[in-house]
Amino acid sequence: MRKLSTGLSRDEVLARLAGYRSEDLPARGGRTFAYVYDPARPDIDELAHEVYASFLDVNGLDPTVFPSLLRMENEVIGIVADHLGGGPDTVGTFTSGGTESIILAVKAARDAARVSHPEVLAPEVVLPVTAHASFQKACHYLGLTPVLVDVDPSTFRVSPGVVRAAVSENTVLLVGSAPSYAHGVVDPISELGQLALELSVPLHVDACIGGWLLPYFTQLGEQVPPFDLSVPGVTSLSVDLHKYAYCAKGASVVLYAEAGMRRHQYYACADWTGYTMINAGVQSSKSGGPLAAAWAVLHAVGQDGYGELAAQTLRARRALVAGIDDIPGLRVLGRPEMALVALAAAAPDVNVFAVCDEMAARGWYVQAQLGYRGLPASVHLTLTASSEEQIPALLADLAECATVPAAPVDPELLAAVQTLDPDALPDDVLGALLPMAGLEPGGGLPEKMAGINALLEAMSPRLRERLLIEFLGAAFRP
């Protein structure tokens, strides 16, 4: 373990950090199609950085001490609520990201059910399999059971009838996506809202990735199904501002149609010797930087600016989808309303994991999505305003990469991992499994991941979780 030496100079610190960043994926330039949101406007980035730094040491723990944060949060919530169909009773909370927003919405639904239905001792949340994994994380943290339901294999949307069949006397929350991350399609929120009203169960809409952008797509003539708080039956909604509002991470909002539900999100504790703690979100102490930067970017870009950024993004998505039709080996899954596109193999000799590897070798980052419950493996692309000018080159490289075969994976090895019991494996899971994949523990990942992804896809989800937890634990070592 490295100990601190005598202090480094400012130049030495910055040089060392620059060296650390040299291996990171580029966050700007339009060639990274996941994790980052590039508006191709340096002025937005510069403003966000400046304002973030100026509020870095302001603590959001107590809004009575720093009223500037209270004022900015109320204004941000008002802007977002107005954008997403909120009414006079709509309230919300600024959070660190979509996962925190989702955890809070699940907590609110659980705690509301404790009051209205105290007989429910084993609360459940009904989730499409396309709902973000953060809902299962929330259930894990909060002691609820996720009930997963399948989606239509052609449209990738959940059927209200399937949801209805999964509802039980223990159901405390229904979930729909606008859109789902994997395929970029919007669930039938209006129908789910009617079902929620009929059953008197809350409905949360996960609009973390699409909530800010989709209303602008509607203004541009795109046919987007209704999904926001104006839809009867929708009780809460989450939207990330650090995605298509191009704010600095982490900036998200959870909205509630009425304040009574948000009350169950809060946590207070007076039963100790210190100050009475009251938290709106998961965090207690938190920097005012993300909130101030979000407030600044929203006001600086404005409606017209966001409309222009949305138009660029929509043109990029339309050009990509049209261009994929000319590539024999690939096809678009579903009909995405959003700027998220999933590409599957359209021929038996095309391997999407190999496509991801070949694209990485050409300087692109596209995301591999494993097949699951009959839904095919795919290549995921998150398009942003910076993507438009990259589409011709992207399509050309996709066409070439779709012709490159993947190295074969030993069928006996694929069969072997399908039979492994994650509970019967030794503590040294990595030591047992990595040699099966031709890797050495501690040796890092190979440049070509197609074989690894094929093995991961063949594993049961629980085995995959066990392996990746051990991998993460091995990676985070001082």
Sequence and secondary structure as in RCSB ss.txt:
>XXXX:A:sequence
MRKLSTGLSRDEVLARLAGYRSEDLPARGGRTFAYVYDPARPDIDELAHEVYASFLDVNGLDPTVFPSLLRMENE
VIGIVADHLGGGPDTVGTFTSGGTESIILAVKAARDAARVSHPEVLAPEVVLPVTAHASFQKACHYLGLTPVLVD
VDPSTFRVSPGVVRAAVSENTVLLVGSAPSYAHGVVDPISELGQLALELSVPLHVDACIGGWLLPYFTQLGEQVP
PFDLSVPGVTSLSVDLHKYAYCAKGASVVLYAEAGMRRHQYYACADWTGYTMINAGVQSSKSGGPLAAAWAVLHA
VGQDGYGELAAQTLRARRALVAGIDDIPGLRVLGRPEMALVALAAAAPDVNVFAVCDEMAARGWYVQAQLGYRGL
PASVHLTLTASSEEQIPALLADLAECATVPAAPVDPELLAAVQTLDPDALPDDVLGALLPMAGLEPGGGLPEKMA
GINALLEAMSPRLRERLLIEFLGAAFRP
>XXXX:A:secstr
     S   HHHHHHHHHHHHTTS  SSSS B SS    S HHHHHHHHHHHHHTTT BTT TTT HHHHHHHHH
HHHHHHHHTT  TT EEEEESSHHHHHHHHHHHHHHHHHHH TT SS EEEEETTS THHHHHHHHHT EEEEE 
  TTT    HHHHHHH  TTEEEEEEESS TTT     HHHHHHHHHHHT  EEEE TTTTTTHHHHHHTT    
  STTSTT  EEEEETTSTT   SS EEEEESSHHHHHTT EEE SSSS  EEESSS SS BSHHHHHHHHHHHH
HHHHHHHHHHHHHHHHHHHHHHHHTT TTEEE S  SSSEEEEEESSTT  HHHHHHHHHHTT B EEE  BTTB
  EEEEE  GGGGGGHHHHHHHHHHHTTS      HHHHHHHHT  GGGS S HHHHHGGGGT  TTS   S  H
HHHHHHHHS HHHHHHHHHHHHHHHS  
